[in-house]
Amino acid sequence: MKRALALLLLLPLAACQDGAPRFDTMAIALPDEEPTYPDGPRKDAVINNCAACHSADMILNQPKLTRAQWQSNIDKMRKVFKAEIDPAVEGDILDYLTAFQGQSARNQAPKP
C-alpha cells in the first residue's frame, strides 16, 4: 500500500523534465466596475426599493417577463422575503422592469 501511494505521489513529478513541479500562469481580465441600472424613467424607484438586495447585474440577467409576472415577483418579495417596497412607487418599479426586462403577454407560452 505504501509503495502504491509513493508511486502515485511521484507520478506528477516524473512528468516534469527536471523533476520540479511546473505551474502555468494565466491572466484574467475583470471588469473595472459593476454594471449599473440603465438610465430610464423611474430608475430611482428601483434603486430605492430593490437595490438593497439586488444588483443591477442580477436584475438585468433575469428572463424577460410580462408585467403580470413582474407583479408576481414583487408580491413574492413582499410576502416571502418581507421586502419593504413602497406601495406608492410599485407602478413605477413595474414600468422600469417591463421597459428593460419586459416581454409582451402575447409572446408568452401558455402555462400547462
C-alpha positions in Angstrom: 0.0 0.0 0.0 2.8 2.4 0.9 4.6 1.7 -2.4 1.4 2.4 -4.4 0.9 5.7 -2.6 4.5 6.7 -3.1 4.2 5.9 -6.8 1.1 7.9 -7.1 2.7 10.9 -5.4 5.8 10.7 -7.7 3.9 10.4 -11.0 3.2 14.1 -11.4 6.9 14.9 -10.7 8.0 12.3 -13.2 6.1 14.1 -15.9 8.2 17.3 -15.4 11.6 17.3 -17.2 13.7 18.3 -14.2 11.6 16.7 -11.5 10.4 20.1 -10.2 6.7 20.9 -10.5 5.8 23.3 -13.2 2.9 25.8 -13.0 1.4 27.7 -15.8 0.2 31.2 -15.3 -2.9 32.7 -16.6 -4.2 36.3 -16.8 -7.9 37.0 -16.2 -9.3 40.4 -17.1 -12.1 41.5 -14.7 -14.5 44.4 -15.4 -13.4 47.7 -13.8 -16.7 48.4 -12.3 -20.1 46.8 -11.5 -22.8 47.1 -14.1 -25.3 49.9 -13.2 -29.1 50.2 -13.6 -29.7 51.6 -17.1 -31.0 55.2 -17.2 -34.7 55.4 -17.7 -37.9 56.7 -16.2 -38.5 55.6 -12.7 -34.9 54.3 -12.2 -34.9 55.9 -8.7 -37.9 53.8 -7.6 -36.0 50.6 -8.4 -32.8 51.8 -6.7 -34.6 52.9 -3.6 -36.7 49.7 -3.3 -34.7 46.9 -4.9 -31.0 47.7 -4.9 -30.5 46.9 -1.2 -30.8 43.2 -2.1 -30.5 43.1 -5.9 -27.6 44.3 -8.0 -28.2 45.8 -11.4 -26.5 42.8 -13.0 -28.8 40.4 -11.1 -31.9 42.2 -12.3 -30.8 42.7 -15.9 -29.9 39.0 -16.2 -33.4 37.8 -15.3 -35.6 36.4 -18.0 -37.9 38.7 -19.9 -41.2 38.7 -18.1 -44.6 40.2 -18.6 -45.9 43.0 -16.4 -48.1 40.5 -14.5 -45.1 38.2 -13.9 -43.1 41.1 -12.6 -46.0 42.0 -10.3 -46.0 38.4 -9.0 -42.3 38.8 -8.3 -42.9 42.0 -6.4 -45.7 40.3 -4.4 -43.3 37.4 -3.6 -40.6 39.8 -2.4 -43.1 41.4 0.0 -44.8 38.3 1.3 -42.0 35.7 1.4 -38.9 37.9 1.9 -40.6 40.7 3.8 -39.2 43.4 1.4 -40.3 46.9 2.4 -41.4 48.0 -1.1 -43.2 51.3 -1.0 -46.7 50.7 -2.5 -46.8 54.3 -3.8 -44.0 53.5 -6.3 -44.9 49.9 -7.2 -46.2 51.0 -10.5 -43.0 52.9 -11.2 -41.0 49.8 -10.4 -43.2 47.7 -12.8 -42.8 50.4 -15.5 -39.0 50.2 -15.2 -38.7 46.5 -15.1 -41.0 46.0 -18.0 -39.2 48.6 -20.0 -35.8 46.8 -19.6 -36.8 43.2 -18.8 -40.3 43.0 -20.2 -42.0 40.7 -22.5 -45.4 41.2 -24.0 -48.1 38.9 -22.8 -48.8 37.6 -26.3 -45.3 36.3 -26.6 -45.7 34.1 -23.6 -46.2 30.4 -23.9 -49.4 29.2 -22.3 -49.0 27.6 -18.9 -49.6 23.9 -18.7 
